[in-house]
Amino acid sequence: MLPQIALDWLEKLHQDGKSHHTIQAYRQGINHFLSWYSDVYQDNFNPVQVMPRDIRDWQASQQQIEKSAPATINQRLVAVKRFFKWVQKQQMIHQNPADDI
């Protein structure tokens, strides 16, 4: 299950009029990252603790371990970038760890 912060973001996307397809794609992308994060760190997700290295490691895992298609990786990455941009706008983090990815 997604943490409340992710659900809040998805709800905001809905309120902003994003299409069902877009919201589902973003849900899948953020869910993939959060599942990876939980598996790697064996901890609850906290956006303050995420560093750019985490996002790069997640991206590498998709490429090297999962053998995901580049288009799939890029679609997931867009979701994660937009999520962290929103988290930053909510002033929950000072810097967006996905900015330079």
C-alpha positions as CSV (number, residue, x, y, z in Angstrom):
1,M,0.0,0.0,0.0
2,L,1.2,3.5,-0.8
3,P,2.1,5.8,2.0
4,Q,-0.3,8.7,2.7
5,I,2.1,11.3,1.1
6,A,1.9,9.4,-2.2
7,L,-1.8,9.1,-2.0
8,D,-2.1,12.8,-1.3
9,W,0.0,13.6,-4.4
10,L,-2.1,11.3,-6.5
11,E,-5.2,13.0,-5.2
12,K,-3.8,16.4,-6.0
13,L,-3.1,15.2,-9.6
14,H,-6.8,14.1,-9.8
15,Q,-7.9,17.5,-8.5
16,D,-5.7,19.2,-11.1
17,G,-7.6,17.3,-13.8
18,K,-4.9,14.8,-14.9
19,S,-6.2,12.0,-16.9
20,H,-7.0,8.6,-15.3
21,H,-4.2,7.1,-17.5
22,T,-1.6,9.6,-16.3
23,I,-2.5,9.1,-12.7
24,Q,-2.3,5.3,-13.1
25,A,1.1,5.6,-14.8
26,Y,2.3,7.8,-12.0
27,R,0.9,5.5,-9.4
28,Q,2.8,2.6,-10.9
29,G,6.0,4.6,-11.1
30,I,6.0,5.9,-7.6
31,N,4.9,2.5,-6.3
32,H,7.8,0.8,-8.0
33,F,10.3,3.3,-6.5
34,L,8.7,3.0,-3.0
35,S,8.7,-0.8,-3.2
36,W,12.4,-0.8,-4.2
37,Y,13.2,1.7,-1.4
38,S,11.5,-0.4,1.2
39,D,13.2,-3.6,0.0
40,V,16.7,-2.0,0.0
41,Y,16.5,-0.1,3.3
42,Q,14.0,-2.3,5.2
43,D,12.5,0.9,6.5
44,N,9.4,3.0,6.0
45,F,9.6,5.6,3.3
46,N,10.7,9.1,4.4
47,P,11.2,11.6,1.6
48,V,13.7,13.6,3.7
49,Q,16.1,10.6,3.7
50,V,16.1,10.0,-0.1
51,M,19.3,11.1,-1.8
52,P,20.1,11.4,-5.5
53,R,22.2,8.2,-5.2
54,D,19.0,6.3,-4.2
55,I,17.3,7.3,-7.4
56,R,20.3,6.5,-9.5
57,D,20.6,3.1,-7.7
58,W,16.9,2.4,-8.4
59,Q,17.4,3.3,-12.0
60,A,20.4,1.0,-12.3
61,S,18.5,-1.8,-10.6
62,Q,15.8,-1.5,-13.2
63,Q,18.3,-1.6,-16.0
64,Q,20.7,-4.3,-14.7
65,I,18.6,-6.6,-12.6
66,E,15.0,-6.2,-13.9
67,K,16.1,-5.7,-17.5
68,S,13.2,-3.2,-17.8
69,A,12.7,-1.5,-21.2
70,P,14.2,2.0,-21.4
71,A,10.7,3.5,-22.0
72,T,9.4,1.8,-18.8
73,I,12.3,3.2,-16.8
74,N,11.8,6.7,-18.2
75,Q,8.1,6.6,-17.5
76,R,8.7,5.6,-13.9
77,L,11.4,8.2,-13.5
78,V,9.0,10.9,-14.7
79,A,6.6,9.9,-12.0
80,V,9.3,10.0,-9.3
81,K,10.6,13.3,-10.5
82,R,7.2,14.9,-10.4
83,F,6.4,13.4,-7.0
84,F,9.6,14.8,-5.4
85,K,8.9,18.2,-7.1
86,W,5.5,18.2,-5.4
87,V,7.0,17.1,-2.1
88,Q,9.4,20.0,-2.4
89,K,6.6,22.5,-3.1
90,Q,4.9,21.2,0.0
91,Q,8.1,22.2,1.9
92,M,8.6,18.7,3.1
93,I,12.1,18.6,1.7
94,H,14.6,21.3,0.9
95,Q,16.2,19.8,-2.2
96,N,14.6,17.5,-4.8
97,P,16.8,14.4,-5.0
98,A,15.6,13.7,-8.5
99,D,16.5,17.1,-10.0
100,D,19.7,16.0,-11.7
101,I,18.7,12.5,-12.7
